[in-house]
């Protein structure tokens, strides 16, 4: 069976499955160069249609039942509609949000929104989807399917990590801002009959994810993008007395019911920015961050503990944007109740396309297999690279190296910073070394050089390391215990760890400067043989087992996907070296 899965929301993504295996995952931002591109995946679908015959595709799946007008394709303009309809515009209006905050008509507005969204907007939007697929690709309406958003979240790690092969029941937990009227769900995967059962559903208006996003906005940062900055800032406040009063007020907004495994709230968290303005206008931004982070950690841990107690299942898989919070994930993996945990790599909405495709295979009792790889993007040959570079030979000096990893390692050992572009690009929010900037992590000046040259990260935000598996026990505290719990997820920069004194020395530039934690990519030979070879060369030259690794992109732009984007980044930064496939490139 052949499946195309798409999410036309924020961070628009498409993927292609064939015979139960994911072949490609493409984010629309790789074409537009707009970070977290929102809208219909015109270019992603066009790209897949050139690789695979869409006439032979059995189903085209949307990872949401509801459809918003701003995700509907306008074929005339080649873009999504510039404006929503009246209902969507009203839902975003400041006046409506303020009235909802003041009056608290939560139940009434929930049912009214449901009626308008599912009875008015969604049917019209689906007709437009059907029309577009029919006119553009000759695809009939019968091939289009729409699946529940949180079910797609829940099933994504089940597929990615091949968890049905574990032959045990698994607890599935989701949590994000909002999707199909929910922000969190709990499922049980029953391994004996390859089925899943929903046991809890928390409505979107009690969303911890929305509260986090609204606080991000209140602090002057970009919601749905800069939440990680709030998380990183929170660690700088270590004494509870400084933010206790903020925490106590936030705690009145959302509460958890252990019996039902659900959350409820005082009012819709989508309008919580008004509460923040009324209560925290003159508070320090680090104290607000610390209070929020503590609240989210405590409430999510309550859910995890209660779900384990209720089901007796201690192997867990989680997904949804809230689980991009690596400090939260570190708390969860440390719970004695948790036997084994899997965090979906890049667990925001971009990964729902994986779960949507898997749901179809699972429902039809068809076999699947995941290679557990994030490298599903654009790939180029050395010939492609040479042809591209020769068109720009007046700007660059480039040389082919059979063993370019050795040359990169030499430069890194000499404390040079090198960008790397090799193999198929990684999808998701994290650089996993195929589209990256590498630095000598033992040298704090590498942090400042990369920050000044290209990244411009806020002063409190750390970079992250890539570590060889053999070195994990030397760099991570209690690794012998944690390895059994979280080894698979440790490969994707999706959780954090406390470090050893040796790590504080070797990974100084890739560590959180306050709490000394790291968000590593722990690399095995089978994960990325050529990058592993580079690390082995580096180890030989320096006696160290990890490098600073950050994404190859300019500030405000997405992770590089194409050759054009790579050289655009190179040209508009102070980078001196970029290795593209086997070519080492410098500027003239």
Rosetta blueprint (number, residue, H / E / L):
1 X L
2 X E
3 X E
4 X E
5 X E
6 X E
7 X E
8 X L
9 X L
10 X E
11 X L
12 X L
13 X E
14 X E
15 X E
16 X E
17 X E
18 X E
19 X L
20 X L
21 X E
22 X E
23 X E
24 X E
25 X E
26 X E
27 X E
28 X L
29 X H
30 X H
31 X H
32 X H
33 X L
34 X L
35 X L
36 X L
37 X L
38 X E
39 X L
40 X L
41 X L
42 X H
43 X H
44 X H
45 X H
46 X H
47 X H
48 X H
49 X H
50 X H
51 X H
52 X L
53 X L
54 X H
55 X H
56 X H
57 X L
58 X L
59 X E
60 X E
61 X E
62 X E
63 X L
64 X L
65 X L
66 X L
67 X L
68 X L
69 X H
70 X H
71 X H
72 X L
73 X E
74 X E
75 X L
76 X L
77 X L
78 X L
79 X E
80 X E
81 X L
82 X L
83 X L
84 X L
85 X L
86 X H
87 X H
88 X H
89 X H
90 X H
91 X H
92 X L
93 X L
94 X H
95 X H
96 X H
97 X H
98 X H
99 X H
100 X H
101 X H
102 X H
103 X H
104 X L
105 X L
106 X H
107 X H
108 X H
109 X H
110 X H
111 X H
112 X H
113 X H
114 X H
115 X H
116 X H
117 X H
118 X H
119 X H
120 X H
121 X H
122 X H
123 X H
124 X H
125 X H
126 X H
127 X H
128 X H
129 X H
130 X H
131 X H
132 X H
133 X H
134 X H
135 X H
136 X H
137 X H
138 X L
139 X L
140 X L
141 X H
142 X H
143 X H
144 X E
145 X E
146 X E
147 X L
148 X L
149 X H
150 X H
151 X H
152 X H
153 X H
154 X H
155 X H
156 X H
157 X H
158 X H
159 X H
160 X H
161 X L
162 X L
163 X H
164 X H
165 X H
166 X H
167 X L
168 X L
169 X L
170 X E
171 X E
172 X E
173 X E
174 X E
175 X E
176 X E
177 X E
178 X E
179 X E
180 X L
181 X L
182 X E
183 X E
184 X E
185 X E
186 X E
187 X E
188 X E
189 X E
190 X E
191 X L
192 X L
193 X L
194 X L
195 X E
196 X E
197 X E
198 X E
199 X E
200 X E
201 X E
202 X E
203 X E
204 X H
205 X H
206 X H
207 X L
208 X H
209 X H
210 X H
211 X H
212 X H
213 X H
214 X H
215 X H
216 X H
217 X H
218 X H
219 X L
220 X L
221 X L
222 X L
223 X L
224 X L
225 X L
226 X L
227 X H
228 X H
229 X H
230 X H
231 X H
232 X H
233 X H
234 X H
235 X L
236 X L
237 X L
238 X L
239 X L
240 X H
241 X H
242 X H
243 X L
244 X H
245 X H
246 X H
247 X H
248 X H
249 X H
250 X H
251 X L
252 X L
253 X L
254 X E
255 X E
256 X E
257 X E
258 X L
259 X L
260 X L
261 X L
262 X E
263 X E
264 X E
265 X E
266 X L
267 X L
268 X L
269 X H
270 X H
271 X H
272 X L
273 X H
274 X H
275 X H
276 X H
277 X H
278 X H
279 X H
280 X H
281 X L
282 X L
283 X L
284 X L
285 X H
286 X H
287 X H
288 X H
289 X H
290 X H
291 X H
292 X H
293 X H
294 X H
295 X H
296 X H
297 X H
298 X H
299 X H
300 X H
301 X H
302 X H
303 X H
304 X H
305 X H
306 X H
307 X H
308 X H
309 X H
310 X H
311 X H
312 X L
313 X L
314 X L
315 X E
316 X E
317 X E
318 X E
319 X E
320 X L
321 X H
322 X H
323 X H
324 X H
325 X L
326 X H
327 X H
328 X H
329 X H
330 X H
331 X H
332 X H
333 X H
334 X L
335 X L
336 X L
337 X L
338 X L
339 X L
340 X E
341 X E
342 X E
343 X E
344 X L
345 X L
346 X L
347 X L
348 X L
349 X H
350 X H
351 X H
352 X H
353 X H
354 X H
355 X H
356 X H
357 X H
358 X H
359 X H
360 X H
361 X H
362 X H
363 X H
364 X L
365 X L
366 X L
367 X L
368 X L
369 X L
370 X L
371 X L
372 X L
373 X L
374 X L
375 X E
376 X L
377 X L
378 X L
379 X L
380 X L
381 X L
382 X H
383 X H
384 X H
385 X H
386 X H
387 X H
388 X H
389 X H
390 X H
391 X L
392 X L
393 X L
394 X L
395 X L
396 X E
397 X E
398 X E
399 X E
400 X E
401 X L
402 X L
403 X L
404 X H
405 X H
406 X H
407 X H
408 X H
409 X H
410 X H
411 X H
412 X H
413 X H
414 X L
415 X L
416 X L
417 X L
418 X E
419 X E
420 X E
421 X E
422 X L
423 X L
424 X L
425 X L
426 X E
427 X L
428 X L
429 X L
430 X L
431 X L
432 X L
433 X L
434 X L
435 X E
436 X E
437 X E
438 X E
439 X E
440 X L
441 X L
442 X L
443 X L
444 X H
445 X H
446 X H
447 X H
448 X H
449 X H
450 X H
451 X H
452 X H
453 X H
454 X H
455 X H
456 X L
457 X L
458 X L
459 X L
460 X L
461 X L
462 X L
463 X L
464 X E
465 X E
466 X E
467 X E
468 X E
469 X H
470 X H
471 X H
472 X H
473 X H
474 X H
475 X H
476 X E
477 X L
478 X L
479 X H
480 X H
481 X H
482 X H
483 X H
484 X H
485 X H
486 X H
487 X L
488 X L
489 X H
490 X H
491 X H
492 X L
493 X L
494 X L
495 X L
496 X L
497 X E
498 X E
499 X E
500 X L
501 X H
502 X H
503 X H
504 X H
505 X H
506 X H
507 X L
508 X H
509 X H
510 X H
511 X L
512 X L
513 X L
514 X L
515 X L
516 X L
517 X E
518 X E
519 X L
520 X L
521 X E
522 X E
523 X E
524 X L
525 X L
526 X L
527 X L
528 X L
529 X H
530 X H
531 X H
532 X H
533 X H
534 X H
535 X H
536 X H
537 X H
538 X H
539 X H
540 X H
541 X H
542 X H
543 X L
544 X L
545 X L
546 X E
547 X E
548 X E
549 X E
550 X E
551 X E
552 X L
553 X L
554 X L
555 X L
556 X L
557 X L
558 X L
559 X L
560 X L
561 X L
562 X L
563 X H
564 X H
565 X H
566 X H
567 X H
568 X H
569 X H
570 X H
571 X H
572 X L
573 X L
574 X L
575 X L
576 X L
577 X E
578 X E
579 X E
580 X E
581 X L
582 X L
583 X E
584 X E
585 X E
586 X E
587 X E
588 X L
